[in-house]
Amino acid sequence: MEYKYYLVEKKGHIAWVWLNRPEKKNAMNPPAWKETIPIFEDLDEDENIRVVILAAKGSDFNTGLDLVEMMVELEELAAPVQSAGQRKTFMKKLLKLQDGLSCIEKCRKPVIAAVHGLCLGGGLDLITACDIRLASKDAKFSLLEASVGMVADVGVLQRIPNIIGQGHAREMAYSCRRITADKAMRINLVNEVYENYEELLKEAEILANEISVNSPLAVQASKVVFKYGIGKSVEDGLLFNAAVSNYTIPSNDVAAALKAFSEKRKPEFTGS
């Protein structure tokens, strides 16, 4: 299927989802929010896909909202006076924008964000919905909504504190500073920083391949446990973890691992 904003390529067990609007530095127009839902539903349902890499074409990963095009759909932003009905409509629109990013987090498959160049505003919302973030040395990040009179409202304020902590998250939100890739790694926004774009993509693929050879059942169940545990007590998390393990064991993957161990070879998992 062809998309207006994204390009999807499936290679073996890995799916590449490319932000593909390089002429606009991947600024997010309406399709950027709508197309993620069918894309990640498909990747979630495709049992051959085990890992997703989210990367971008062009000079920058993402420069945030394309305000000109988004104003066509979010005309309430410019209305000097709004009725209760208009606010109700705007609320519905915001919830749909949130769904366009939450679908990444809800996808059972691990998602690796490979970030180069600028990653601003909505781009930060996008990558904080992913499981793992990698960056090239030239990457710069900014939670910039306050600098244009807006509050970030599609997920980053909920997700980024769990990644970098409240102090760093609030500093980014209040100051709107652009932080370097090196600082992003120091505060745990990204796991690794690579020398250039080519090395970034290469290393993202290496990591994806390392994940893809492990049991899909176990990897996907781990993602479910991680997601459930956010904001929960350790006790609640442990109980849920036990229920997930009870659901996934025994399995053909466990049997394959035990057989491979006895034969002194690497297991081949089917995800069943």
C-alpha positions in Angstrom: 0.0 0.0 0.0 1.2 3.5 -0.9 1.1 6.3 1.6 1.4 10.1 1.3 3.7 10.7 4.2 5.3 7.4 5.0 7.2 4.7 3.0 7.0 1.2 4.3 9.5 -1.5 3.4 9.4 -5.1 4.7 12.7 -7.0 4.6 12.6 -10.4 6.2 11.6 -10.0 9.8 12.2 -6.3 9.9 9.9 -3.5 8.7 11.3 0.0 7.8 8.8 2.8 8.3 10.3 5.9 6.6 9.2 9.5 7.2 9.1 10.4 3.6 8.5 14.1 3.1 12.1 15.2 2.7 11.3 18.3 0.7 9.5 19.7 3.8 12.0 18.3 6.3 9.4 15.7 7.2 7.1 18.4 8.8 4.0 16.6 9.9 0.9 17.3 7.8 -2.5 15.5 8.2 -1.4 12.2 6.6 1.5 12.0 9.1 -1.0 11.4 11.9 -3.6 9.4 10.0 -1.4 6.9 8.2 0.3 5.5 11.3 -2.8 3.7 12.3 -3.2 1.4 9.3 0.6 1.0 9.1 1.1 -0.1 12.6 -2.1 -2.2 12.6 -0.7 -4.1 9.6 2.7 -4.5 11.2 1.1 -5.7 14.4 -0.9 -8.3 12.5 1.9 -9.5 10.2 3.4 -12.4 12.1 6.5 -12.4 9.8 7.5 -8.9 11.1 9.3 -9.0 14.4 10.9 -5.6 14.7 10.1 -2.1 13.2 12.7 0.6 12.5 11.3 4.2 12.3 13.7 6.4 10.3 13.5 9.3 7.9 14.5 10.4 4.4 16.2 13.7 3.8 18.3 16.1 5.9 16.2 15.9 9.1 14.2 13.3 11.0 11.3 15.7 11.7 10.8 19.4 12.2 7.4 19.2 13.9 4.0 20.4 12.7 3.5 21.8 9.2 1.4 24.6 10.7 0.1 25.7 7.2 -1.4 22.4 6.3 -2.5 21.4 9.8 -4.4 24.7 10.1 -6.8 23.4 7.4 -7.9 20.6 9.8 -7.3 22.5 13.1 -8.9 25.8 12.2 -10.0 26.2 15.8 -6.4 27.2 16.6 -6.8 30.5 14.8 -10.4 31.3 15.9 -10.4 34.3 18.2 -13.6 33.3 19.9 -14.9 29.7 20.2 -18.2 28.2 21.1 -18.6 25.2 23.3 -19.4 23.2 20.1 -16.2 24.2 18.5 -14.2 23.2 21.6 -15.9 19.8 21.6 -15.0 19.3 18.0 -11.4 20.4 18.7 -11.2 17.9 21.6 -12.2 15.1 19.2 -9.5 16.1 16.8 -6.8 16.2 19.4 -7.8 12.7 20.6 -7.5 11.4 17.0 -4.0 13.0 16.8 -3.1 11.2 20.0 -4.3 7.9 18.6 -2.0 8.5 15.6 1.0 8.1 17.9 -0.4 5.8 20.6 -0.8 3.1 17.9 3.0 2.9 17.8 3.2 2.3 21.5 0.4 -0.3 21.2 2.0 -2.2 18.4 3.2 -5.6 19.8 6.4 -5.4 17.8 9.4 -3.5 19.3 9.9 -0.2 17.5 13.4 1.4 17.1 13.6 5.1 16.3 16.7 6.1 14.3 17.0 9.9 14.5 19.2 12.2 12.5 19.2 16.0 12.1 16.4 17.9 13.7 13.8 16.2 15.8 11.4 18.9 17.0 8.0 19.1 18.5 5.8 16.4 17.0 9.0 14.5 16.1 9.7 14.1 19.8 6.1 12.9 20.4 6.7 10.4 17.7 10.0 8.9 19.0 8.9 8.8 22.7 6.1 6.4 21.6 8.9 4.0 20.4 10.6 1.4 22.5 14.2 2.3 21.7 15.8 5.5 20.4 19.2 5.8 18.5 20.7 8.9 17.1 23.4 10.2 14.8 25.9 12.8 16.0 24.2 15.6 14.2 20.8 15.0 15.9 19.2 17.8 17.9 16.0 17.5 19.9 13.5 20.1 21.2 10.2 20.0 23.0 9.3 23.4 21.4 5.6 23.8 21.8 5.8 26.5 24.5 7.9 28.7 22.2 4.9 28.9 19.9 2.3 29.4 22.6 1.1 25.8 22.7 1.2 23.0 25.2 2.4 19.7 23.8 -0.7 17.6 23.8 -0.3 14.4 21.8 1.8 12.3 24.2 5.3 13.6 24.8 4.5 15.1 28.2 3.1 11.7 29.4 5.9 9.6 27.9 9.1 11.5 28.2 9.2 11.7 32.0 9.3 7.9 32.1 12.3 8.0 29.8 14.4 10.9 31.1 12.9 11.7 34.5 10.8 14.6 35.6 13.6 17.2 36.0 15.0 16.8 32.5 11.5 16.5 31.0 10.3 19.8 32.6 13.5 21.6 31.6 12.9 20.6 28.0 9.2 21.6 28.1 9.7 24.9 29.8 12.9 26.1 28.1 12.3 24.7 24.6 16.1 24.3 24.3 17.6 22.3 21.5 19.7 19.6 23.0 22.5 17.7 21.3 22.7 14.0 20.6 25.4 13.7 23.3 23.2 15.3 25.9 20.2 13.2 24.8 22.3 10.1 25.5 23.4 11.5 28.9 19.8 11.9 30.0 18.7 8.6 28.5 16.6 10.0 25.7 18.6 7.9 23.2 20.6 4.7 23.9 23.5 5.3 21.5 24.9 8.0 19.3 26.6 7.2 16.0 29.0 9.2 13.8 26.7 9.7 10.8 23.4 8.8 9.2 24.8 5.8 7.4 26.2 4.3 10.5 23.0 5.1 12.4 20.9 3.1 9.9 23.4 0.3 9.9 23.5 0.0 13.7 19.7 0.2 13.9 19.5 -2.7 11.5 22.0 -4.7 13.5 20.0 -4.2 16.7 16.8 -5.1 14.9 18.4 -8.3 13.7 19.6 -9.2 17.2 16.0 -8.7 18.5 14.5 -10.6 15.6 16.3 -13.9 16.2 14.9 -14.1 19.7 11.5 -15.6 20.6 8.8 -13.3 19.2 6.4 -14.6 21.9 8.9 -13.6 24.6 9.9 -10.3 23.1 6.3 -9.2 22.5 5.2 -10.4 26.0 8.1 -8.4 27.5 6.8 -5.2 25.7 3.4 -5.8 27.2 4.8 -6.2 30.7 7.0 -3.0 30.3 4.0 -1.0 29.1 1.7 -2.3 31.9 4.2 -1.5 34.6 4.4 2.2 33.9 2.8 4.0 36.9 2.0 0.7 38.7 3.5 -0.6 41.9 6.1 -3.4 41.8 3.6 -5.7 43.3 1.0 -5.0 40.6 3.6 -5.4 38.0 4.8 -8.8 39.3 1.3 -10.1 39.4 0.7 -9.1 35.8 4.1 -10.5 34.8 3.2 -13.8 36.3 -0.1 -13.9 34.4 1.7 -13.1 31.1 4.3 -15.9 31.8 1.5 -18.3 32.6 -0.1 -17.4 29.3 3.1 -17.8 27.2 4.6 -20.9 28.8 4.7 -23.7 27.6 5.2 -22.9 23.9 6.9 -24.2 20.8 9.5 -21.5 21.2 10.4 -22.8 24.7 10.6 -26.3 23.3 12.8 -25.1 20.4 15.1 -23.4 22.9 15.5 -26.5 25.0 16.1 -28.7 22.0 18.7 -26.3 20.6 20.4 -26.2 24.0 20.7 -30.0 24.2 22.1 -30.0 20.6 24.5 -27.1 21.3 23.2 -24.8 18.6 21.2 -21.6 18.3 17.4 -22.0 18.4 15.1 -21.1 15.6 11.9 -19.6 16.8 8.5 -19.6 15.1 6.7 -17.4 17.5 4.2 -20.1 18.5 
